[in-house]
Amino acid sequence: MLLLVPALIYIYYAYISIGSFGGEDSFNHYLISRYSFNHPILLLDQWGKPVYTLLSAPFAQFGFLGFKIFNCLVALITSYFSFRSAEKLGYDYAWMTIPLLTFSPLFFAAAFSGLTEILFASFVAIGLYLVLCRRSLASALLISFLPYVRTEGFVVLAPFAVFFIIEKEFKALPALLFGSILYNVLGFLNTGDALWIVGKNPYFFVSNVYGKGTFWHFFQKIDEILGPSGTLLFIVGICFFLIRLVGEIRDKDIQYPTLVNFFIVFGAFSAYFLAHVVLWWQGMFGSLGLTRVMAAVAPLSALACLYGLNAVLKIFKNYRLTRLTLAGAILFSAVIVPFRQYDLPFKLNPEQELMSNVALWCKQKKVLNNKMLYFFPYLSIALERDPFNDALAGGLWEALDPNVPDNTIVIWDSHFGPNECRLALSELLSDKRLRLLKVFKPAEPTRTLNDYLFEVYVFQKRA
């Protein structure tokens, strides 16, 4: 029953939101899942994340709304297992895990998007629950697939592995490799790459087009990640947990829930958080410093917040009215955060609106039967076009290839063109084989990635 309210809210916003949290990444994941039945090799696309594509593909056949409904359902499943974990950990007010998680700002926004963070969170939540049920082998088998939901899954495997060693659950350790072995075999059989995990991973060899930032970036964004009340509860939770941990160490009586909290709840969250701190600080593995990645470990931060809430409310255990008032105030302050943080429902951003105009122009000019070279994911949706059909579509980086068919349409945009595609507008303008057909600019100047003014140029290869 507690899940009914967030379920209705999630589905409502999924239905009325034309745009999506996560921008082009949401739409690109949708396209990969939507067309994976037509192009099965997409089921092994490491940017798309193979496990996410496999599970979401049936829903994607019903359009982007069906795709978002998949994430809504997974978010609710994640919330349920987080609640059950709170019960297993012996937390009071375990039911409050559900609002603390479902209305955690990043988790809330990602729940009706096309992002992979929600499925990752579900694997973490279920993996934790299985550990608390003393089913370490099942937990290890499940979370072994985390790197194929999000690449950072390799980071989360480490705290689980240490926990299994401490608990002498040695049979679970080989199981942590199961997902990687299975997918590497499948990758090898389909591509011939014996080290498919490494060779086909887009992040291991990516050039640094996104820059880097300060070490403190994610710390400075903590309110955006957890919300003001969530941040306070998280800090209180850490402090009171460390007090308890020191006490149990001193008494030489460390309890099982304390070990789980140390290695998995607080430990796995910290490992994941600090990994992203370092990646953005050093400009590694294609990090863009996006805070939304923290939605992937929102079940752990929600449990940490509940630990803090329990500690605060115990101070007032003899004052029932004060305790209830405080709990109600904290709950209310947590629930309203996403509605203040985001402009709901999500709308198309200025870049996507301009791409809608580009698609309309293409339809009016009757060039849809021409091959098109572009990169902007939302354009495929606006054009209702399979971007993986080589006969009709190709990558923008192919624009200067002399073997491109005559009359091919080239759609260059300043978001992806000079960045991911490494293709300067000047190269296209100076190419005598291309004829400029149309230039699109937003009504209001809009800055895009790396501070370029967003604009779109449409060319056609001369016959």
Secondary structure, DSSP 8 states (H G I E B T S, - for coil): -TTHHHHHHHHHHHHH-SS-TTHHHHHHHHHHHHTTTTSGGGGG-TTT-HHHHHHHHHHHTTHHHHHHHHHHHHHHHHHHHHHHHHHHTT-TTGGGHHHHHHTSHHHHHHHTSS-SHHHHHHHHHHHHHHHHTT-HHHHHHHHTTGGGT-TTHHHHHHHHHHHHHHTT-TTHHHHTTHHHHHHHHHHHHHH--TTHHHHT-TTTS----S----TTHHHHTHHHHH-HHHHHHHHHHHHHHHHHHHHHHHTT---HHHHHIIIIIHHHHHHHHHHHHHHHHHT-TT----GGGGGGGHHHHHHHHHHHHHHHHHHTTT-HHHHHHHHHHHHHHHHTHHHHHS-SS----HHHHHHHHHHHHHHHTT-TTS-EE---HHHHHHHT--TT-TTTEE-GGGTT-TTS-TT-EEEEETTTTTTTT---HHHHHT-TTEEEEEEE--SS--B-GGG-B--EEEEEE--
